[in-house]
Every structure is written in structure tokens, then in C-alpha cells.
Amino acid sequence: MNPDTLAFLNRQLAALLLEGVPLEGALRQAAADLRGPLKGELLALESELAQGVPLTEAIERRKLPRIYTRIVRTGVAGGNLPAALIAAANHFEESSRLRRNVQSALFYPVLVLCVGLGVSWIAIRINARANAAFSDFAGDGTSLPMSSFAHSLNHALLGLFALALAALILPPTRRWLGSRLPGFKDARLAQIAQSFHLLLQSGCPLPESIRLVRELETNSPAASELARWETRIQGGITRLAEVSRPDAQHPSKAIPPFFRWLVLSTGDRVADGFGRAAAHYSERARHRMDILVTGLAPGAVLALGFLIVLNFLPAFLGLITLIDQLGGGE
């Protein structure tokens, strides 16, 4: 579900509840401004509440983010649902901001690959027509000079661009970028820290917070490291400093030592420590993404020019050679 929509929804629900509107009515009013699956989930939730089903039970049946479900349950248990909704709204707004940063950084590489695909396809068509026209003109079935090289190069570039574009938009590649490249990795760490901060601040116990964040990070390198944290807690270790401690067999890669230092720097105020880590890595991700986008803009222009020259140069050289040969023949 769209994080921006979830953030707006939660702020609207919190405002209605603070004004004294019953939860069923608040859900109905909020759903009136929505479209798509989220509207259906809210109306179904409102219907179950009207039938007397407790909120903590009804929300578990809805197809909503697990972290959101847990925050709502914690807010109900603590008797302060509006505060929990506002905290969730802040979380989803930050998630949306980080996602926009990542999308901005990927825009220029995707643009270059898309234009490269188009230019290669056009070059193939133009070179084929030019070669056919020359064969008809020559009358002996001969081809333009360098036509075979141009044909092979254009098709090779077309396949290369298609593979690169497919790899860039596939989830495994995005996960690899998120765990390796500066900026992308910072955004992922900021998201992990923000999730921990939200859960712990709302009163969720550390073991359950680790489990929920691990589920959110499924198929990412951080998931295996968080699984080790869970194993240690199940073994009776309770202090986060010991739970998160790397060892010789499993050195910390997905979660760097500085992340751990930021979290532990606040002592027993673990939620504040994760908030500090979230703020640090969020700001660093924004800064690095801005530098990356600024650098990619002129690079994309140069790359597009190079692609155009690379695709059409063989055909152009072939035509020059042909003109020279015709001139020499006269």
C-alpha cells in the first residue's frame, strides 16, 4: 500500500478521534476519500467493529502492513490510539521520502537504458533499410560496407540494454543495490532503524520488535542478522548490547558497527537510540542520493550521446566508404 496514503489516513483518523468522533465513524469518513484496496479494508474493519468485534482482533484479519497492525494493537492496549496513529503516520511519511530518494537516483540509469533500447531498435531498422536499398541499387546483392559489423553491434547493444534494464527493475537487483551501494544502503538502514524506533516507542517488547522487523526485511541481508538476534534472545540474552554483538563466525555486514554504536549510545533508552540511528542514516541517505542524482544528470546526457554515435557510426562509415568507392570508380 502507498506509504503517502497510509500517512494521510492515519493523520486523518487521529484528528477525528481527538475531536471525539467514534472509531467506526472515523473509519467511515476516512474511507470516503479513498479508492482501491485500502478503502475496502477500512470499510470491512468498520463493519466488524459495528458488529462488536474488538479492534485488536478485527485489524488482524485485514490486509494491512504488519508493523501498522502491531502499532494499532499497542495503541489500544496503552489507551492512546491517536498517538499511535500519529507515530505510524510519521513512519510512513519517512518511508515515502526515502523511497522517493531511491527512485530519483534510479531515474537516470533507467532513462539511459530505455533510450538505448529505442536507439538500438531504430538503428537496426534504418541500417536494414539502407542495406536493402543499396542492394537494389547495386543490382548484384552486395551489402553496404561494414553492414555486417553494424548489424551485429546493434543487436548486441539491444540485448545488452534489455538485460540491464530487466536486471535493474527486478526485486533481487534492487535488494542488491539496497545492501551494497552507498545511499541505497543508508536508506535501508534508516528504514530498519525507523521501524525499530516506532515499535519500541509504542511499547512493543524488544523480542517482538526484532521479529516484526525481520519479517519486514525478508530476503534482505539484514534478515539473517536479525534472525541471529532472535536466537540469542531465545537463549536468554536480554541486553541489546549482547544481542546485537557480532562474532567471528558471523561478522556484521548488513548492520554496520556505527549503526550499533548509535543505538547503544543512549544507554537503556533503546527506542531513542534507534531514533538517533534513523535520523543519522536518513540524512546521510538524502545527502548521498542528492550527490548521486547531481552527478548522474550530466553523465546521462553524455551516455545518451555516446549510445547514438555507437549505434549509427558503423552505418555512417559504411556510407562514407561507399561514396569514396563510387567516386573512385568514376
Buried (B, 14 or more C-beta within 10 A) or exposed (E): BEBBBBBBBBBBBBBBBBEEBEBBBBBBBBBEEBEEEBBBBBBBBBBBBEEEBEBBEBBBEBEBBEBBBBBBBBBBBEEBBBBBBBBBBBBBBBBBBBBBBBEBBBBBBBBBBEBBBEBBBBBBEBBBEBBEEBBEEEEEEEBBBBBEEBBEBBBEBBEBBBEBBEEBEEEEEBBBBBBEBEBBBBBBBBBBBBBBBBBBBBBBEBBBBBBBBBEBBEEBBBBEBBEBBBEBBEEEBEBBEEBBBBEEEEEBEBBBEEBBEBBBEBEEEBBBBBBBBBBBBBEBBBEBBBEBBEEBEEEBEEBBEEBBEBBBBBBEBBBEEBEEEEEEEE
